[in-house]
Amino acid sequence: MTAKIIDCRKIAADLNQKTANEVSILKSKYVTVPKIMTIKIGNDTASNLYLKLRDEACKKTGIISKHVEFENNVSGSEVLDTIGQLNDDRNVHGILIQFPVPKNISSEKLLLKIDPKKDVEGLNPINLGKTMIGNESLIPCTPKAVLTILSYEKTQLQGRNVVIVNHSNIVGKPLSILLLNRNATVTVCHVFTDNLSKYSKEADILISATGVPKLISQEKIKKGAFVIDVGIVKTKDGVCGDVDFSSVKEKAGKITPVPGGVGPVTIASSLQNMITTFRNCIEETT
């Protein structure tokens, strides 16, 4: 059996078309369009590529995407002051922090500073707290992308065994809550988990987001499992994910590729969140 390879680019295209349609409706109603500001610190290659792709998607859907760029040696207070200014600017409808940020700057402080109604990434503690209790108005973009892929494939979540290999605040933790909200049975594994295979082989749905090339081999999965590869790593042999795609696809039931998998859907999900933050801002003042 060879796994069904999920056409994530098509999913992203569908989402972006819906976003473009909504932008057109909002423009007619409010005579303005979403304007989103991204704070970028330093010159991380992977971040630059992701930002370029997101900018292209914004342009195609009619969203205005601008950047505030800082050098690596910028002080945390200067970035916080900039976020404060963007919070107060009524012409800015959404704010993102492009990760990673330098180690001398607190990610937590930056996220806490963002006005929750403008929080495109859904990572402000207020929005994360709402997600915890089932209010999912603004949820983190990568977990949202995973849920979207599962939904497009009409995947039953209630009662299913789901294993997440990642416990970050950006992916693993919020994704685990979102899946629990849907009554899945969730196991979260990470770098300190002893004997990963013990858990991954029991997963009906396996989601890996470690950035460790080919961490998930055929021996680590259950036959027929839905394998979602969130990892993306540039190696001497090219770009790959966490999953040993060539071997795992011979055992899995469904699988997402890398590149062209979760990434495009994550970008499309961030655009959906931009529509939400725009509504939060514009409808509050009309």
N, C-alpha and C positions, 0 to 999 in steps of 0.2 A: 504494500500500500504506500502510495506517495501522498504527502499532505497537500491539502488545498492551500495555495499561496495567496494570501489576502492582498487584493489590489488596493493598497492604501492610498495610492495617488488618486484613484477614482473617488474614494471616500472624501479625500481632501478637496477635490474639484467640486464635488456635490455640495459640500459645506460652504465653500467659497462662493459658489453661485447663489446659494441662499443668502449669504452675507451681502453680496453685491445687490441683490434684490431689496434687502432690508435697508441698505444704505440709501438706495434710490427713493424708497418710500419716506425715510426719515428726512432726506434732503427736501423733498416736496413739502413735508409737514412743517419743518422747522427752519427751512432756508439756510441750513448749515449741515456740515458733515462731521463725523468723529475726527478729532485731532488728538493724536497719541504721542507722548514724549517718552523716549527711552534714554535712561542714564547709563552711559557706557564708560567704564574706567579701564584704562590700559588698552592693550592691543592683542588680545587672545585670538588666535587664528580660528578656532572652532566657533567662538562667539561671533566673530566677524562674518563668517559664512552664514550662520543661522540668522543673523540680523539682516544680511543682504537678502536672503530668501524671504524673510518676513516682510521686508520693505516692498519687495516685488509683489507679494500677495496683497499687501495693503493697497498698492497702486492700482492693481487690477480690480479691486472691489470698491474703490472710491474713498478709502480711508487715508487721511493725511498722517504720515509717519515721520516724525522728526527726532533728532538726537541731541542730547547734551553730552559732550565728550570731555573726559578728564584724563590727565596723565596718571600713571601709577602712583606718583608721589603726592597726589592730592590729599588733603586732610579730610577726615570723616566729617568734621564740622562744616566744611565748605559744601560737601555733597548734601548734608542734611539741610543746610540753608537753601540749596537749590530745590530740593524736594518741597520745602515749605513754600517757596515762591510758586512752584507748579501747582501745589494744592490750592493756592489762592487765586490762580489765573483761571477765570471763567471760560477762557477760550481753549483751555486744555481739558480734555475729557477722559484721559487715561494716562497712567504712569507705570512704567516698567523699569526694573533694575536688570541690566544684562549681566548675568553671572557667567564666570566667577568674578568676584571682586578681590582686591588685594587683601592679604591677611591682616594688615594693620587697620582695616575698616570693618566694623561690625555689620554683618548682613542683617542681623536681628534688629539693630537700631534703624537701619535704612528702611526695612519693611514696616516696622512699627510707625515710622514717620509718615508713610504714604496714607493719604486720606482713604479710608476703606471704600468709599464709593467710587474712587478712581483707580482702584487696585486691580489692574488687568490680570495679574498673575494669580490673584486670589490667595496671596501668601501673608497678608497682614493678619495678625493674631485674631482680630475680630472676625474676619471672613473664615479663617480656619476653625474658629470656635463655632460659627454658624454651621459649617459643614459637619462638625462633630455631632450636632443635634438634629441633622437632617435638613437644614435650610441651605440648599445648594445653589444659591443665586450667583455666587462667584466662586468657582472652584479652580484649583491649580491646573494649568494647561496640559501638562503631560498626563496626569491621572484622568483628566477629562477626555483626552485623546484615546486612552486605553478603553475607557467606558464606551466611547463612540464606536470603536472598532468592534467591541463585543456586541454592541447593540445592532450594528449593521449586519452582523452575522447571526442575529437573532439567538444569541447565546443565553441559555438559562443560567442564572446566577444563584437563585435561591437553593440552598442546600449543597451547592457544589463545593468541592475542595479546591481552594485557590492558594497557590504559593507565590509570594512576592519575594524576590531576591534583591532587596534594597530596603534600607530603613531611614532614608534621608527625609528631611522636612519638606522637600520639593516633590518627591515621588512616592517613596514607600509608605510613609506614615499617612499622608492624606488619602492615598489610594486604598490603603487597608480600611480606613473609615468609610469611604464611599462604597466599598464592596460589602462591608458589614451592614451599611444602611440598606443594602439590597439582599440581606439575609444569606450571604455566602459564608462558608466556613473558611476563615482566613488564617494562614500561617505566614509570618514574616521572618525571613532569614537574612543574614548579613555576614560580614567578614568574620565575626566571632562565632558563627554557628558551627557546631561540631557535626561533621558528617552531613553535608548538604544533600547528598543523594537520598538519605533516609526520608527527607521531606519532599524533595522535588519529584521523586518517583511515585508519590501518592497524589500528585496534583492533576485534577481534571483540567485546570487552567494554570499555566506556569508563566509568570511575568518576571523577566530579569532585566535589571537596570544597573549593572555594576561597572561597566566599562572595562571588563576583563575579557580579552578576546577568547572566544570559543570556550568559555567557562562551562556552558551547558552542552554536554555531549549526549549522544544517543543513549548511553547507559544511564543517564541521569533523569530520563523522562519516562512517563507512563505511555504505553501504546495508545494512540488515538487522542493524546492530550492536545489542547489548544495552546500553542507556544507563542508568546508575544515578546519580541526582542526590543527593548527600549535602549539598549546600549549601542553606542557607536564609537568606534576607535579607528584611528588612522595608523596602519602598520606599514612595514616595508612592502607588503604584498597588496596593499590597497586598503579600502575602508571595509570594516567588518563590525559585527555586533558581539554580544555575549554568547550567542548561540552558534554552534558548529553546524551551519545551515545545511551543508551537503549531506551530512549523515542524519541529522535530526529530522529532516523532511521525509526521510524514508520510514520513520516510525510515528511521527506526530499525525494528528488528524487535520490540524490547521496550523499555519505558521505565518508570521510576518517577516518580510525580508529586511535586510540592511545592506545598502541604503534604500531609501524609497519606501520605508515602512511607517513606523510610528512618527517619525520626524515631520513629514508633511501634514499629518493629521494634527500634530501638536500646534503647528503654525496656524492651521485652519481653526483650531479650538481657541487660540489666543485672539484671533479676529472676532470670533463669536463673543468672547469676553469684552472686547472693545465696544461692541454694540451695547452690551449690558452697562458698561461704565458710562457710555454716552447717554443712555437713557437715564441713568442715575443722576447725571449732572443736568441735562437739558430739561427733563421733566420736573425736576425739583424747582426750577426757576421759571416755569411757565404756568 
